[in-house]
Amino acid sequence: MMCLEFPGKSFDECKFDFPDDMKKLVDLLERDGIKINCDLNTLEKLWYAFSETWDAHFLNVSNTDEDDTYPRFLEWVKNIDIDTADHMNYYGTVTNEIYRPWDRKDDDE
């Protein structure tokens, strides 16, 4: 049994904008024994929204003494439930509609 449960797509199936940073984030969460109850694209969206709190498009994922973005992300995300995450856009705004653009079919399919 895996330590982390990833509902939905596996890591390799996700089309991340920042795959290296997402791999680092998942590795950090796994190291800390944190169970991910949302799909990985939602996790990336949450990192985008967290980055916006720093007026950044997408912060690099790091956990060094000089860069405490990861612990600050954990503090920021700890009270966000799955429903809120599903309705949140990449800027951190919670909308009335579910915002999951990766679920839309590509026009060329």
C-alpha positions in Angstrom: 0.0 0.0 0.0 1.3 3.4 -0.9 1.8 6.1 1.8 -0.1 8.6 -0.3 -3.4 8.1 -2.0 -3.8 10.0 -5.2 -7.4 10.0 -6.4 -7.8 10.3 -10.2 -4.8 10.5 -12.5 -1.3 9.3 -11.6 1.5 11.8 -11.5 2.8 10.7 -14.9 -0.7 11.2 -16.5 -1.1 14.8 -15.3 -0.1 17.6 -17.6 1.5 20.0 -15.2 2.7 23.5 -16.1 5.6 23.0 -13.7 6.3 19.2 -13.5 9.6 19.5 -11.7 8.2 21.7 -9.0 5.1 19.5 -8.6 7.4 16.4 -8.2 9.2 18.3 -5.4 6.0 19.3 -3.8 4.6 15.7 -3.9 8.0 14.4 -2.6 7.9 16.9 0.3 4.3 15.9 1.2 5.2 12.2 1.0 8.2 12.8 3.2 6.1 14.5 5.8 3.4 11.8 5.7 0.7 14.1 4.4 -2.2 12.4 2.6 -3.3 14.2 -0.6 -7.1 13.9 -0.9 -7.5 16.0 -4.0 -6.3 15.2 -7.5 -2.8 16.3 -8.5 -4.0 19.0 -10.9 -6.0 20.6 -8.0 -2.8 20.4 -5.9 -1.0 22.4 -8.6 -3.9 24.9 -8.7 -3.6 25.3 -4.9 0.2 26.0 -5.3 -0.7 28.6 -8.0 -3.2 30.3 -5.7 -0.8 30.2 -2.8 1.9 31.8 -5.1 -0.6 34.6 -5.8 -0.6 35.5 -2.1 3.0 36.5 -2.7 2.2 38.4 -5.9 4.0 35.7 -7.9 2.7 33.7 -10.8 4.2 30.4 -9.6 6.7 30.1 -6.8 9.5 27.5 -7.0 8.9 24.7 -4.6 11.7 24.6 -2.0 12.1 23.7 1.6 15.4 25.2 2.7 16.3 27.4 5.6 16.5 30.4 3.3 13.2 29.7 1.5 10.3 28.7 3.7 7.6 28.6 1.0 6.7 25.0 1.7 5.9 25.4 5.4 4.0 28.6 4.6 2.0 26.7 1.9 1.1 24.0 4.5 -0.1 26.8 6.9 -2.1 28.4 4.1 -3.7 25.2 2.7 -4.5 23.5 6.0 -8.1 24.8 6.3 -9.0 24.5 2.6 -11.5 21.7 1.9 -11.9 19.9 -1.4 -15.1 21.7 -2.3 -13.4 25.1 -1.8 -10.4 23.9 -3.8 -12.7 22.7 -6.6 -14.3 26.2 -6.8 -11.0 28.1 -6.5 -9.3 29.5 -9.6 -5.6 29.9 -10.1 -5.6 33.3 -8.5 -7.2 32.0 -5.3 -10.6 33.4 -5.9 -13.4 31.0 -5.0 -16.1 31.1 -7.6 -19.7 29.8 -7.8 -18.8 27.3 -10.5 -16.4 24.4 -10.2 -13.1 25.4 -11.8 -11.3 22.4 -13.2 -10.1 23.3 -16.7 -8.1 20.1 -17.0 -11.3 18.1 -17.1 -12.4 19.8 -20.3 -11.8 17.9 -23.5 -9.3 19.3 -25.9 -10.9 20.7 -29.1 -8.9 18.4 -31.3 -10.1 15.2 -29.6 
